[in-house]
Amino acid sequence: MSLVAPDALERLARTRATADDLALLLHALHSRRLVLLKSLLTRLERDPRAVPASTRERFEAHWSLMERAEARHAPAVRDTLDYPSVGNWLARALAAPQGAPLAAELEHFGSVAAAAALRSGAAFTAELAAPAGTLALPGIGLLEAGAPVVRLTARARTARLTVPGAGRHPAHHGPVLLRGARRVTGAGTGWHGLRRLPGAAAVLDDLDPYRAPATGVGRTALPPSGRTAGAGRPWTRRWRAALGLLRATDPRRAAETTALLRCLVPVAGPADGGETEVSATARAAPGAILATLPRTAADLAEVLVHETQHTKLAVLHDLVPLHDAGPAAVHRVAWRPDPRPLAGVFQGTYAHLALAEFWDRAGRGTALPDAMREEARTRCDSYRRQVAEAVPILLESSELTPAGREFATGMERLLLSLGRTGRMAPGIAGASSCDDVQ
């Protein structure tokens, strides 16, 4: 029996989701995260020699802290475990060889448990590893401690971060964190909090060491950008304008984006200073969009729509497998110069279909000026043509599951409803800067 009702699968295939559909996907994401975390615990239980005894003891103490936090306020723990960087950390920890590499990854679990406990309101004291002198609390912020261990002491409304043995003089007292009903903020020497994106619960994450895959972002393996003075302002301005464009032209897509997006991760531009724009979603970290700064609000709106579809499809495929394709790259598509495996064709088709539908609505609506509506119609036709070339690849594949074939048929129905709307502009239907799920 399918875990997704046929009507929900049909809606998702047409790239649009109801609140119930989104709740289903978020529940599936959390269930997957719990399975991976349990797999990590099982690995340690089956092989006590995988890490030193001291590492195992700290892991168990932090596991106990998370259990206490969950007993006090389960949604806080869920919110922390589902944060995208925790998914990247889990992927690295599960893949780490036993011994020193695995032990190093396990130390970060203390930060995950502490972040969950902070959000839960529980009182606790924990000593946490600070690799290279920094302590990262997922979804909250980062402390430049300059020491390998940080003590976090949490009381009813506040928490303090200190370096053990640094002294009792007030000058040695570390940053203070304020524990609010919905978020944790902080102030003090060495503390850097994540910045909230206006009009949404998502944050701009340029701090977490696990915010991007270890292999980099996109086909050229670009690294995530670090925080520098004033670097967040262009992102905030572009985000506000892009979200405004989405809400004016397609409020339901805007709601979908803000419901699923947890963070934007700025990516460093190419070393040669080229104009290439890149965006991507990591399979291990749904809900994070990794991107170089788009040139315009319309470009960022495209990135948000495109990468939101990658998140939806990645989570859905874990819930109900849509294909059983291998990694062989055998298919040519309009948006990539390199051959793509069927999984990449599926992801790209879905994302570009959503862009075609989004620009179709924008072009037919009245919220945009005439010139922008004409551009919207041009973009719609360009993406529609790309999808029209790719859908037959899916429908003719023997690697689709029954649910996958039903899903692909639903995508085809949406495509046929979008008829030709305008002239295809050069460049728009060329190689896409948006990547498949990594």
C-alpha positions as CSV (number, residue, x, y, z in Angstrom):
1,M,0.0,0.0,0.0
2,S,1.4,3.4,-1.0
3,L,2.3,5.9,1.7
4,V,1.1,8.7,-0.7
5,A,-2.5,8.9,-1.7
6,P,-3.1,9.0,-5.5
7,D,-4.6,12.5,-5.4
8,A,-1.6,13.8,-3.4
9,L,0.8,12.2,-6.0
10,E,-1.2,13.9,-8.8
11,R,-1.0,17.3,-7.1
12,L,2.7,16.9,-6.5
13,A,3.3,15.8,-10.1
14,R,1.7,19.0,-11.2
15,T,4.4,20.8,-9.0
16,R,1.9,22.3,-6.7
17,A,1.2,21.1,-3.1
18,T,-1.5,21.7,-0.5
19,A,-0.7,22.3,3.1
20,D,-1.4,18.7,3.8
21,D,1.0,17.6,1.1
22,L,3.7,19.7,2.6
23,A,3.0,18.3,6.0
24,L,3.4,14.8,4.6
25,L,6.8,15.7,3.1
26,L,8.0,17.3,6.3
27,H,7.0,14.3,8.3
28,A,8.8,12.0,5.8
29,L,11.9,14.2,6.0
30,H,11.9,13.9,9.8
31,S,11.3,10.1,9.7
32,R,14.3,9.7,7.4
33,R,16.4,11.8,9.7
34,L,15.5,9.6,12.7
35,V,16.3,6.5,10.7
36,L,19.8,7.8,9.9
37,L,20.4,8.9,13.5
38,K,19.3,5.5,14.7
39,S,21.6,3.9,12.2
40,L,24.5,5.8,13.6
41,L,23.7,4.6,17.1
42,T,23.3,1.0,15.9
43,R,26.7,1.2,14.3
44,L,28.3,2.1,17.6
45,E,26.4,-0.5,19.5
46,R,27.4,-3.3,17.1
47,D,31.1,-2.3,17.1
48,P,32.2,-0.9,20.5
49,R,35.7,-0.6,19.1
50,A,34.6,1.8,16.3
51,V,35.7,4.8,18.4
52,P,37.6,5.3,21.7
53,A,35.6,4.7,24.9
54,S,35.7,8.3,25.9
55,T,34.1,9.3,22.6
56,R,31.4,6.7,23.0
57,E,30.7,8.0,26.6
58,R,30.3,11.6,25.4
59,F,28.0,10.4,22.6
60,E,25.8,8.6,25.1
61,A,25.7,11.6,27.4
62,H,24.7,13.8,24.5
63,W,22.1,11.3,23.4
64,S,20.6,11.4,26.9
65,L,20.5,15.2,26.7
66,M,18.5,15.0,23.5
67,E,16.1,12.5,25.0
68,R,15.5,14.8,28.0
69,A,14.9,17.7,25.6
70,E,12.5,15.6,23.5
71,A,10.5,14.7,26.7
72,R,10.2,18.4,27.5
73,H,9.4,19.7,24.1
74,A,9.5,17.3,21.1
75,P,8.9,20.0,18.4
76,A,12.1,21.7,19.4
77,V,14.1,18.5,18.9
78,R,12.4,17.8,15.6
79,D,13.1,21.4,14.4
80,T,16.8,20.9,15.2
81,L,17.2,17.4,13.8
82,D,15.5,18.5,10.5
83,Y,17.8,21.5,10.0
84,P,19.7,20.9,6.7
85,S,23.2,21.0,8.1
86,V,22.4,18.1,10.5
87,G,21.6,16.0,7.4
88,N,25.0,16.8,5.9
89,W,26.7,15.9,9.2
90,L,24.8,12.6,9.5
91,A,25.9,11.7,5.9
92,R,29.5,12.4,6.8
93,A,29.3,10.5,10.1
94,L,27.7,7.5,8.6
95,A,30.3,7.4,5.8
96,A,33.3,8.0,8.1
97,P,35.8,5.1,8.6
98,Q,35.9,3.8,12.2
99,G,38.6,5.2,14.5
100,A,39.8,8.8,14.4
101,P,37.6,10.0,11.4
102,L,34.4,8.7,13.0
103,A,35.3,10.0,16.4
104,A,35.9,13.5,15.0
105,E,32.5,13.5,13.4
106,L,30.7,12.2,16.5
107,E,31.9,15.1,18.5
108,H,29.6,17.4,16.6
109,F,26.6,15.4,17.9
110,G,27.1,17.3,21.2
111,S,26.4,20.6,19.3
112,V,23.2,19.1,17.8
113,A,21.9,17.8,21.1
114,A,22.8,21.2,22.8
115,A,20.9,23.1,20.1
116,A,17.9,20.9,20.5
117,A,18.0,21.3,24.3
118,L,18.4,25.0,24.1
119,R,15.2,25.2,22.0
120,S,13.3,22.9,24.3
121,G,13.8,25.2,27.3
122,A,15.4,22.5,29.4
123,A,18.0,23.4,32.1
124,F,21.4,21.7,31.5
125,T,25.1,21.9,31.5
126,A,27.2,20.4,28.7
127,E,30.8,20.5,27.6
128,L,31.0,20.6,23.9
129,A,33.9,20.1,21.4
130,A,35.0,23.2,19.5
131,P,37.1,22.0,16.6
132,A,39.6,24.6,15.5
133,G,38.4,26.7,18.3
134,T,34.8,27.2,17.0
135,L,31.5,25.8,18.3
136,A,28.6,25.7,15.8
137,L,25.0,25.2,17.1
138,P,22.9,24.1,14.1
139,G,20.3,26.7,13.1
140,I,21.4,29.1,15.9
141,G,24.9,30.4,15.4
142,L,28.6,30.0,16.0
143,L,31.1,30.9,18.7
144,E,34.7,31.7,18.0
145,A,36.0,30.4,21.3
146,G,39.7,30.0,20.6
147,A,39.7,26.8,22.8
148,P,38.9,23.1,22.0
149,V,36.1,22.8,24.6
150,V,33.2,25.1,25.4
151,R,30.9,24.8,28.4
152,L,27.2,25.6,27.8
153,T,25.2,26.4,31.0
154,A,21.5,26.8,30.3
155,R,18.9,28.2,32.8
156,A,15.3,29.1,32.4
157,R,15.6,32.0,30.0
158,T,19.3,32.4,29.3
159,A,22.3,30.3,28.6
160,R,26.0,31.1,28.9
161,L,28.9,29.9,26.8
162,T,32.3,29.8,28.6
163,V,35.7,28.2,28.2
164,P,36.4,25.8,31.1
165,G,39.4,27.1,33.2
166,A,39.3,30.6,31.7
167,G,38.8,32.1,35.2
168,R,35.9,33.7,37.1
169,H,36.6,37.3,36.3
170,P,33.7,39.0,34.5
171,A,36.0,39.7,31.6
172,H,36.2,35.9,31.0
173,H,32.5,35.4,31.0
174,G,31.4,34.2,27.6
175,P,28.4,35.2,25.4
176,V,24.9,35.0,26.7
177,L,22.1,33.3,24.7
178,L,18.5,34.4,25.1
179,R,16.0,31.5,24.9
180,G,12.8,32.8,23.3
181,A,9.6,30.9,22.5
182,R,10.6,30.4,18.8
183,R,14.3,31.2,18.5
184,V,17.6,31.5,20.4
185,T,19.6,34.7,20.0
186,G,22.9,35.8,21.5
187,A,25.4,38.5,22.1
188,G,28.9,38.7,23.4
189,T,32.5,38.5,22.3
190,G,33.0,35.8,19.7
191,W,29.4,35.1,19.1
192,H,27.8,35.2,15.6
193,G,24.1,34.4,15.2
194,L,22.4,33.3,12.0
195,R,20.5,36.1,10.3
196,R,16.7,35.6,9.7
197,L,15.5,36.3,6.2
198,P,12.7,38.9,6.2
199,G,9.2,37.6,5.9
200,A,10.1,33.9,6.6
201,A,11.4,31.6,9.2
202,A,14.4,30.7,7.1
203,V,17.9,32.0,7.8
204,L,21.0,33.0,5.9
205,D,23.5,30.4,6.9
206,D,27.1,31.5,6.2
207,L,28.5,29.9,9.4
208,D,27.8,26.2,10.0
209,P,30.7,24.0,9.0
210,Y,28.3,21.4,7.7
211,R,26.2,23.9,5.7
212,A,27.4,22.5,2.3
213,P,28.6,19.1,1.1
214,A,32.3,18.4,1.7
215,T,32.7,18.0,-2.1
216,G,31.6,21.6,-2.8
217,V,28.6,22.9,-4.8
218,G,27.8,22.4,-8.4
219,R,29.8,21.0,-11.3
220,T,32.8,23.1,-10.4
221,A,32.7,22.2,-6.7
222,L,32.5,25.8,-5.4
223,P,32.9,26.3,-1.7
224,P,30.3,28.0,0.6
225,S,31.0,31.6,1.3
226,G,32.2,32.6,4.8
227,R,30.8,35.6,6.7
228,T,32.3,39.0,6.0
229,A,31.2,42.5,6.9
230,G,28.2,43.6,4.9
231,A,28.0,40.3,2.9
232,G,24.5,39.6,4.1
233,R,22.9,42.8,2.9
234,P,22.8,42.0,-0.8
235,W,21.3,38.7,0.0
236,T,18.6,40.3,2.2
237,R,17.7,42.8,-0.4
238,R,17.5,40.3,-3.2
239,W,15.6,37.8,-1.0
240,R,13.0,40.5,0.0
241,A,12.4,41.4,-3.7
242,A,12.3,37.8,-4.9
243,L,9.8,36.8,-2.2
244,G,7.7,39.9,-3.0
245,L,7.7,38.8,-6.7
246,L,6.6,35.3,-5.7
247,R,3.9,36.5,-3.4
248,A,2.5,39.0,-6.0
249,T,2.4,36.5,-8.9
250,D,1.8,33.2,-7.2
251,P,1.1,33.3,-3.4
252,R,0.7,29.5,-3.2
253,R,4.2,28.9,-4.6
254,A,5.5,31.5,-2.2
255,A,3.9,29.7,0.7
256,E,5.3,26.4,-0.5
257,T,8.8,27.9,-0.6
258,T,8.6,29.5,2.9
259,A,7.2,26.2,4.3
260,L,10.0,24.0,3.0
261,L,13.0,26.4,3.0
262,R,15.1,26.4,6.2
263,C,18.2,28.2,5.0
264,L,19.9,29.9,2.1
265,V,23.6,29.1,1.9
266,P,25.7,31.7,0.0
267,V,28.2,30.1,-2.3
268,A,31.5,31.7,-3.4
269,G,31.7,32.7,-7.0
270,P,34.2,31.1,-9.5
271,A,37.9,31.8,-8.7
272,D,38.4,33.3,-12.2
273,G,35.7,35.9,-11.5
274,G,33.4,34.6,-14.2
275,E,29.7,35.5,-14.3
276,T,28.5,31.9,-13.8
277,E,25.6,31.6,-11.4
278,V,25.2,28.3,-9.5
279,S,22.4,26.9,-7.3
280,A,22.0,23.4,-5.9
281,T,20.2,21.2,-3.4
282,A,22.0,18.4,-1.4
283,R,20.1,15.1,-1.1
284,A,21.3,14.8,2.5
285,A,20.1,18.3,3.4
286,P,16.6,19.0,1.9
287,G,15.4,22.5,2.8
288,A,18.7,24.3,2.1
289,I,19.3,26.2,-1.1
290,L,23.0,26.7,-1.9
291,A,23.6,29.5,-4.4
292,T,25.8,32.2,-5.7
293,L,24.0,35.6,-5.5
294,P,21.6,35.9,-8.4
295,R,21.8,39.1,-10.4
296,T,18.1,40.0,-10.1
297,A,15.1,39.4,-8.0
298,A,13.5,37.4,-10.9
299,D,16.6,35.2,-11.1
300,L,16.5,34.5,-7.3
301,A,12.7,33.8,-7.6
302,E,13.6,31.2,-10.3
303,V,16.2,29.7,-7.9
304,L,13.7,29.4,-5.1
305,V,11.1,27.7,-7.3
306,H,13.6,25.4,-8.9
307,E,15.4,24.3,-5.8
308,T,12.1,23.9,-3.8
309,Q,11.1,21.3,-6.4
310,H,14.3,19.4,-5.8
311,T,13.6,19.3,-2.1
312,K,10.1,18.1,-2.7
313,L,11.1,15.4,-5.1
314,A,14.1,14.2,-3.1
315,V,11.9,13.7,0.0
316,L,9.1,12.2,-2.0
317,H,11.4,9.7,-3.7
318,D,12.6,8.5,-0.2
319,L,9.0,8.1,0.8
320,V,7.7,6.4,-2.4
321,P,10.5,5.4,-4.9
322,L,9.8,6.8,-8.3
323,H,12.5,4.9,-10.2
324,D,15.1,2.2,-9.6
325,A,17.6,3.8,-12.0
326,G,21.4,3.3,-11.7
327,P,24.0,6.1,-12.0
328,A,24.8,5.6,-15.7
329,A,24.7,8.9,-17.6
330,V,22.9,8.1,-20.9
331,H,20.4,10.8,-21.6
332,R,20.8,14.2,-23.2
333,V,18.7,17.1,-21.9
334,A,18.4,20.7,-23.0
335,W,19.5,22.3,-19.7
336,R,22.8,20.4,-19.3
337,P,25.8,19.9,-21.6
338,D,26.6,16.5,-20.1
339,P,24.6,13.3,-20.3
340,R,22.4,12.7,-17.4
341,P,21.3,9.6,-15.5
342,L,17.6,9.0,-15.3
343,A,17.5,10.4,-11.7
344,G,18.9,13.7,-13.0
345,V,16.4,13.8,-15.9
346,F,13.6,13.3,-13.4
347,Q,14.8,16.0,-11.1
348,G,15.5,18.5,-13.9
349,T,12.2,17.9,-15.7
350,Y,10.3,18.4,-12.5
351,A,12.1,21.7,-11.6
352,H,11.9,23.2,-15.1
353,L,8.2,22.2,-15.4
354,A,7.6,24.2,-12.2
355,L,9.4,27.2,-13.7
356,A,7.3,27.0,-16.9
357,E,4.1,26.9,-14.8
358,F,5.3,29.7,-12.6
359,W,6.2,32.0,-15.5
360,D,2.9,31.1,-17.2
361,R,1.0,32.4,-14.3
362,A,3.2,35.5,-14.0
363,G,2.8,36.2,-17.7
364,R,-1.0,35.9,-17.6
365,G,-1.5,37.8,-14.3
366,T,-1.6,41.5,-13.8
367,A,0.8,41.9,-10.9
368,L,3.8,42.7,-13.1
369,P,4.5,45.5,-15.5
370,D,4.0,44.9,-19.2
371,A,7.7,44.4,-19.9
372,M,8.1,41.9,-17.1
373,R,5.0,40.0,-18.2
374,E,6.5,39.7,-21.7
375,E,9.7,38.4,-20.3
376,A,7.7,35.9,-18.2
377,R,5.9,34.6,-21.3
378,T,9.3,34.2,-23.0
379,R,10.8,32.3,-20.1
380,C,7.7,30.1,-19.8
381,D,8.0,29.0,-23.5
382,S,11.7,28.4,-23.1
383,Y,11.2,26.1,-20.1
384,R,8.2,24.5,-21.7
385,R,10.3,23.5,-24.7
386,Q,13.0,22.0,-22.5
387,V,10.5,19.9,-20.6
388,A,8.8,18.8,-23.8
389,E,12.1,17.2,-24.9
390,A,12.6,15.5,-21.5
391,V,9.2,14.0,-20.6
392,P,9.3,11.4,-23.4
393,I,12.6,10.1,-21.9
394,L,10.9,9.5,-18.7
395,L,7.7,7.9,-20.1
396,E,9.7,5.6,-22.4
397,S,12.0,4.4,-19.5
398,S,11.7,0.9,-18.1
399,E,13.3,2.1,-14.9
400,L,10.2,3.9,-13.5
401,T,8.2,2.3,-10.7
402,P,4.4,2.3,-11.0
403,A,4.3,5.4,-8.8
404,G,7.0,7.0,-11.0
405,R,5.1,6.3,-14.2
406,E,2.0,7.8,-12.6
407,F,4.0,10.9,-11.5
408,A,5.6,11.3,-15.0
409,T,2.2,11.1,-16.6
410,G,0.9,13.8,-14.2
411,M,3.9,16.0,-15.3
412,E,3.0,15.4,-18.9
413,R,-0.6,16.5,-18.3
414,L,0.6,19.8,-16.8
415,L,3.0,20.3,-19.7
416,L,0.2,19.9,-22.2
417,S,-1.9,22.5,-20.4
418,L,0.8,25.1,-20.8
419,G,0.7,25.6,-24.6
420,R,3.1,27.8,-26.4
421,T,3.1,31.3,-24.9
422,G,5.8,33.3,-26.7
423,R,9.2,33.5,-28.4
424,M,12.1,31.5,-27.0
425,A,14.9,33.9,-26.1
426,P,18.5,32.9,-26.8
427,G,20.3,31.8,-23.6
428,I,17.3,31.0,-21.5
429,A,17.0,27.5,-22.8
430,G,20.7,26.8,-22.7
431,A,22.7,25.2,-20.0
432,S,21.1,25.8,-16.6
433,S,23.0,27.3,-13.6
434,C,20.7,25.3,-11.4
435,D,22.0,21.8,-10.5
436,D,20.3,18.5,-9.9
437,V,20.2,17.2,-6.4
438,Q,23.8,16.3,-5.3
